[in-house]
Amino acid sequence: MSTIIERIEKFNSGLLPDKVQLKYKAMAESPFRFFRGTCHLFYQDLVKAKSFPSSPLVWICGDLHLENFGSFRGNNRQVYFDLNDFDESMLSPLNWELARVLTSIYVAFGTLKLKKSAAVKMSGLFLDKYIETLGSGKAISIDPRTADGIVMDFLSRVEKRKEKELIKKVADVAGKDLRIKIDNLTHFKLEKELKEELIGHLGSWIKKTESWPNKYVVKDAAFRVAGTGSIGLKRYMFLLQGLKNKNKFLLLELKQGVASSLKPYNKNPQPGWKTEAERMITIKYRMQNVSPALLSTSRFKGDDFVLQEMQPFADKINLEVLARNLKDMKCVLMDMAVLTASAQLRSSGIQGSVPNGELIAFARRKDWQKPLLDYAEQYAAQVNLDYKDYCAGLPSLVH
């Protein structure tokens, strides 16, 4: 059997060599960061499980964990809290999604030095809330008007912030020389020729689109590193300035679309997507209540990309702050459970996903919850063991 190091190295072999080194180092930060960067290991192991409970086919984001929920401005300019990462999305058994997010609770709580008993309790509460929402048959959205508690406070702060002030944190927008700030942590300088090609490519797209970005001109581009699992993919960010209103700025992102890490293990028939980028944005559109602005696909130098408006900063709930107050943690987890069920309800009955009625019937069954919770608890223990092996073998990966 291959070692953890060999399995990880094989999976990441096709990524950008210099950036994958950043990924390897990031994964060593904690068991939870390791878990976020090894979605492929999770499904590679899951399909071998003998007692994993069966479930209906639904659309899943595929890599659902506590940090893949966050806020963003939709194409209606309203702020929403929702699932926000669909790189691994596919038509898959419902319990695959639940196993991933429940395992993330155990791993995250361990990383946060919280008692295992708290993880057991919160996982159970998460699943209960999920079942309640799924059984209602009605999808729910969360925005500043409908949110409660800490999520309401979080979204209200996001909504009130001035976009220009946020952009100033990642770009120099004063004077004539408008530039993205290069920090060599999340923003990296591009080679001159590639930068010019990217700016020309996006500029051409802007001229062809009939939506409101045609009022902007591209001023700068940089390489972007974000998240964990996607580090090593081609990912570019752009600074745009208004043509008429010079004080109006916009950030866009091109993110390479590649095959889902579930694909080798998911034997269920899938739609005939033209590209992986199309798969990602289509499932995102189906599962989210409102999608980010300018969601589209674009082909550049032989690769397919997802194009969308980029938030100046990833607005995620701070888990370390929540760890100080388990009542707040519970509030957030309940919202996440509601959103998980709602995304599946919203996308039900489409291209192979079961209809709403079958999801309601599944929620009423009592035979799958305990095996699922047991699997999540056991696999979280395996993640911690794999993390230790990974840290021990890391010197062989980092150059």
C-alpha positions in Angstrom: 0.0 0.0 0.0 1.2 3.5 -0.9 2.2 5.8 2.0 0.4 9.0 2.7 3.3 11.0 1.2 3.2 8.9 -2.0 -0.6 9.3 -2.3 -0.3 13.1 -1.8 2.6 13.5 -4.1 0.9 11.5 -6.9 -2.3 13.6 -6.7 -0.5 16.9 -6.8 2.0 16.0 -9.5 0.2 17.9 -12.2 0.1 21.2 -10.3 2.5 24.2 -10.7 5.7 23.0 -8.9 6.6 26.2 -7.1 3.0 26.8 -5.9 2.5 23.2 -4.8 5.4 23.7 -2.4 3.3 26.4 -0.7 0.4 23.9 -0.5 2.6 21.3 1.2 3.8 23.8 3.8 0.2 25.1 4.4 -1.0 21.5 5.0 1.5 21.1 7.8 0.0 23.9 9.8 -2.7 21.8 11.5 -4.8 18.6 11.1 -7.7 20.7 9.9 -5.5 22.5 7.2 -4.3 19.0 6.2 -7.9 17.8 5.9 -8.8 20.8 3.7 -5.9 20.0 1.4 -6.5 16.3 1.0 -10.1 15.9 -0.3 -8.8 13.1 -2.6 -7.7 11.0 0.4 -11.1 11.3 1.9 -12.9 9.8 -1.0 -10.2 7.3 -1.8 -10.8 5.9 1.7 -14.6 6.4 1.8 -15.3 4.1 -1.2 -13.4 1.3 0.6 -15.6 1.6 3.8 -17.7 -1.5 4.3 -20.4 -0.1 6.5 -21.0 3.3 5.0 -24.8 4.0 4.7 -26.3 4.3 1.2 -28.2 7.4 0.2 -30.0 9.1 -2.7 -28.1 10.9 -5.5 -27.9 14.7 -5.2 -25.7 17.5 -6.3 -22.9 18.1 -3.8 -20.1 20.6 -3.6 -17.8 17.7 -2.8 -15.5 19.4 -0.4 -17.9 20.7 2.2 -16.1 21.6 5.5 -16.5 24.4 8.0 -14.4 26.9 6.0 -16.2 26.4 2.8 -19.1 28.5 4.0 -18.7 32.2 3.7 -20.2 35.5 2.7 -20.1 37.0 -0.8 -22.0 39.6 -2.8 -24.4 38.1 -5.3 -25.2 39.3 -8.8 -28.0 41.3 -7.2 -25.3 43.1 -4.9 -26.9 41.6 -1.8 -24.6 39.9 0.7 -25.3 36.2 1.3 -23.9 33.5 3.6 -23.8 30.2 1.8 -21.7 27.3 0.5 -18.9 28.9 -1.6 -16.6 26.3 -3.1 -17.6 24.0 -5.9 -14.3 22.8 -7.4 -15.1 19.2 -6.5 -18.8 19.3 -7.2 -20.5 16.3 -8.8 -23.7 14.2 -8.7 -23.0 11.9 -5.8 -24.6 10.1 -2.9 -26.0 12.6 -0.4 -24.1 11.0 2.5 -20.8 11.7 0.9 -21.4 15.4 1.5 -22.6 14.9 5.0 -19.6 12.6 5.9 -17.2 15.3 4.7 -18.7 18.1 6.7 -19.3 16.0 9.8 -15.7 14.8 9.8 -14.6 18.4 9.4 -16.4 19.2 12.7 -14.4 16.6 14.6 -11.1 17.6 13.0 -11.7 21.3 13.5 -12.7 20.9 17.1 -9.5 18.9 17.7 -7.4 21.5 16.1 -9.1 24.2 18.2 -8.4 22.2 21.4 -12.0 21.6 22.2 -13.2 18.5 24.0 -14.2 15.5 21.9 -17.5 15.4 23.8 -18.3 18.9 22.3 -17.5 17.6 18.8 -19.8 14.6 19.3 -22.6 16.9 20.5 -22.2 19.4 17.8 -22.1 16.8 15.1 -25.3 15.3 16.3 -27.0 18.7 16.5 -25.7 19.5 13.0 -27.2 16.4 11.6 -30.5 16.9 13.4 -30.9 20.4 12.0 -30.0 19.1 8.5 -32.6 16.4 8.7 -35.2 18.9 10.0 -34.6 21.2 7.0 -34.4 18.4 4.5 -37.6 17.0 5.8 -39.4 20.3 5.4 -38.8 20.2 1.7 -38.1 24.0 1.5 -34.8 25.6 0.7 -33.8 28.5 2.9 -31.4 31.3 2.2 -29.4 33.4 4.7 -28.7 37.1 4.2 -28.7 40.1 6.6 -32.5 40.3 6.5 -33.0 36.6 7.5 -29.9 35.8 9.6 -29.9 35.5 13.4 -27.2 35.8 16.1 -23.6 35.9 15.2 -24.2 35.2 11.5 -26.5 38.3 11.4 -23.7 40.4 13.0 -21.1 39.0 10.6 -23.2 39.7 7.5 -24.2 43.2 8.8 -20.5 44.1 9.1 -19.8 42.8 5.7 -22.7 44.7 4.2 -21.7 48.0 5.7 -18.1 47.9 4.6 -17.1 50.2 1.8 -15.9 48.3 -1.2 -13.2 50.8 -2.1 -11.6 50.6 1.3 -11.4 46.9 1.0 -9.8 47.1 -2.5 -7.2 49.5 -1.1 -6.0 46.7 1.2 -5.0 44.6 -1.8 -4.2 47.2 -4.4 -2.6 50.6 -4.7 -5.4 52.7 -6.3 -4.1 56.2 -5.7 -2.5 58.1 -8.5 -1.9 57.0 -12.0 0.1 53.8 -11.3 -2.7 51.4 -10.3 -1.3 48.1 -9.1 -2.2 45.0 -7.1 0.0 44.8 -4.0 2.5 41.9 -4.3 3.1 40.3 -0.9 4.4 36.9 -2.1 2.0 35.3 0.3 -1.3 35.5 -1.5 -0.4 37.8 -4.5 2.5 37.0 -6.7 4.1 38.9 -9.6 3.5 37.5 -13.1 6.0 37.3 -15.9 5.7 40.4 -18.1 4.6 38.4 -21.2 2.0 36.3 -19.4 0.7 39.4 -17.6 0.2 41.3 -20.9 -1.6 38.3 -22.4 -3.9 37.9 -19.4 -4.8 41.7 -19.4 -5.5 41.5 -23.2 -7.6 38.4 -22.8 -9.8 39.9 -20.1 -10.0 43.2 -21.9 -11.3 41.4 -25.0 -13.9 39.6 -22.8 -15.1 42.9 -21.4 -15.6 44.4 -24.8 -17.7 41.4 -25.9 -20.0 41.2 -22.8 -23.1 43.2 -22.6 -23.2 43.3 -18.8 -22.0 46.2 -16.7 -18.2 45.3 -16.6 -17.9 46.9 -20.1 -17.7 50.2 -18.2 -14.3 49.1 -16.9 -10.7 48.8 -18.1 -8.2 46.2 -16.9 -5.3 48.0 -15.0 -3.3 45.1 -13.5 -3.1 41.4 -13.0 -1.3 39.1 -10.5 -1.1 35.4 -9.6 -3.4 34.6 -6.6 -3.0 31.9 -3.9 -6.0 31.2 -1.8 -7.6 28.3 0.1 -5.7 25.0 0.6 -6.9 22.3 -1.8 -6.7 24.6 -4.9 -3.2 25.9 -4.2 -1.1 24.9 -7.2 -3.8 25.5 -9.8 -3.5 28.5 -12.2 -5.4 31.3 -10.6 -5.2 35.0 -11.6 -6.7 38.2 -10.2 -7.4 41.4 -12.0 -7.8 45.0 -10.9 -10.3 47.0 -13.0 -11.0 50.7 -13.0 -14.2 52.5 -14.2 -13.9 54.3 -17.5 -16.1 57.2 -16.6 -15.9 57.0 -12.8 -12.2 56.8 -12.0 -13.0 56.1 -8.3 -14.8 52.9 -9.1 -12.8 49.7 -8.9 -13.5 46.0 -9.4 -11.6 42.8 -8.7 -12.1 39.8 -10.9 -10.7 36.3 -10.7 -9.8 33.5 -13.2 -9.5 30.1 -11.6 -8.5 27.0 -13.5 -11.1 24.3 -13.7 -9.9 20.8 -13.4 -11.5 17.4 -12.8 -13.1 16.8 -9.4 -11.0 14.7 -7.0 -14.1 12.6 -6.6 -14.1 11.6 -10.2 -12.0 8.4 -9.9 -14.2 7.1 -7.1 -17.7 8.3 -8.3 -19.2 5.7 -10.6 -22.5 7.4 -11.0 -23.2 8.7 -14.5 -22.6 12.5 -14.9 -23.9 15.0 -17.5 -21.7 15.5 -20.5 -20.0 18.8 -19.4 -18.2 20.7 -22.2 -15.5 21.6 -19.7 -14.7 21.2 -16.0 -15.2 25.0 -15.6 -18.8 24.6 -17.0 -19.4 21.8 -14.4 -18.3 24.0 -11.6 -20.3 27.1 -12.4 -23.4 25.1 -13.4 -23.6 23.2 -10.1 -22.7 26.3 -8.2 -25.6 28.1 -9.9 -28.0 25.2 -9.0 -27.0 24.8 -5.4 -26.6 28.5 -4.3 -29.6 30.7 -3.8 -27.8 33.6 -5.6 -24.4 33.2 -7.2 -21.5 35.7 -7.2 -21.6 38.4 -9.8 -20.2 37.8 -13.3 -20.1 34.0 -13.0 -18.9 32.7 -16.3 -16.3 30.5 -18.0 -13.3 31.6 -20.1 -10.6 29.7 -22.1 -7.1 31.0 -21.9 -4.0 29.4 -23.5 -5.6 26.0 -23.7 -7.0 25.9 -20.2 -10.6 26.5 -19.1 -11.2 28.9 -16.2 -14.1 30.0 -14.0 -14.5 33.8 -14.2 -16.2 35.6 -11.4 -16.1 38.8 -9.3 -13.6 38.4 -6.5 -14.2 39.5 -3.0 -11.2 41.6 -1.7 -11.0 39.3 1.3 -12.5 35.8 1.9 -15.2 36.6 4.4 -15.3 33.5 6.5 -16.5 32.9 10.1 -13.4 32.9 12.4 -13.5 29.5 14.0 -10.9 30.4 16.6 -13.1 33.2 17.9 -16.1 30.8 17.9 -14.2 28.3 19.9 -14.3 30.7 22.9 -18.1 30.5 23.0 -19.8 27.2 22.1 -23.2 28.9 22.0 -22.0 31.0 19.1 -20.4 27.9 17.5 -23.7 26.1 17.8 -25.6 29.0 16.1 -23.2 29.0 13.2 -23.2 25.2 12.8 -27.0 25.2 12.7 -27.0 27.8 9.9 -24.5 25.6 8.0 -26.7 22.6 8.4 -29.7 24.5 7.1 -27.6 25.7 4.1 -26.4 22.2 3.3 -29.9 20.7 3.2 -31.2 23.8 1.3 -28.5 23.5 -1.4 -29.6 19.8 -2.0 -33.3 20.7 -2.0 -32.7 23.6 -4.4 -30.9 21.5 -6.9 -33.2 18.4 -6.6 -34.8 16.8 -9.6 -32.2 18.1 -12.1 -30.1 15.8 -14.4 -30.1 12.8 -12.2 -30.6 14.3 -8.7 -33.5 12.7 -6.9 -36.8 14.8 -6.7 -37.7 16.8 -3.6 -40.1 14.1 -2.4 -37.4 11.4 -2.2 -35.3 13.8 0.0 -38.2 14.3 2.3 -38.7 10.5 2.6 -35.0 10.0 3.2 -35.0 12.5 6.0 -37.7 10.5 7.8 -35.7 7.3 7.7 -33.8 6.3 11.0 -31.3 3.7 9.7 -28.5 5.9 8.3 -27.8 8.6 10.9 -25.8 6.6 13.5 -23.6 4.8 10.9 -22.8 8.1 9.3 -21.9 9.8 12.6 -19.8 6.8 13.6 -17.9 7.0 10.3 -17.2 10.7 10.7 -15.8 10.2 14.2 -13.7 7.3 13.1 -12.4 8.9 10.0 -11.4 12.1 11.9 -9.1 9.9 14.0 -7.6 8.5 10.8 -7.0 12.1 9.6 -5.0 12.8 12.7 -2.9 9.7 12.2 -2.4 10.6 8.5 -1.4 14.2 9.5 1.3 12.8 11.8 2.7 10.6 9.0 2.5 13.6 6.7 4.5 15.9 9.0 7.1 13.1 9.5 7.5 12.7 5.7 7.2 16.4 4.8 11.0 17.0 4.3 10.9 14.6 1.3 8.2 16.8 -0.3 9.5 20.3 0.4 12.5 21.4 -1.7 
